[in-house]
Amino acid sequence: QVQLVESGGGLVQPGGSLRLSCATSNFIFSTYTMGWYRQAPGKQRDVVATVSSKGDTNYADSVKGRFTISRDNAKNTVYLQMNSLKPEDTAVYYCNAYHRFFPDYWGQGTQVTVAS
């Protein structure tokens, strides 16, 4: 079945960096828009960044200039490089696969905690 498996989360101090990875399988990765979303306790799940099948990227205003999304179609993997992390970046981060003609797929999430 389709799998999206996130990794790379953890505890980091403010100003630090983390790199999230989302390894996928069993769908045509290269044709999907891939995204990272996050959900803090008591809040809705919001988009952080997306990268289209063509490589076009979009970012939430709150992470512009600090986060970078990228994809490796040969490895069926999407990444999120997070720099200059802030306590307000603390959330569960989810990987998403979107295609206009097919259902969305979601990963199970990875916790990112930014605290001193």
PyMOL commands that set and color helices and strands:
alter all, ss='L'
color gray80, all
select helices_A, chain A and resi 29-31+87-89
alter helices_A, ss='H'
color red, helices_A
select strands_A, chain A and resi 3-7+10-12+18-25+33-39+46-51+57-59+67-72+77-82+91-99+102-106+110-114
alter strands_A, ss='S'
color yellow, strands_A
deselect
rebuild
show_as cartoon
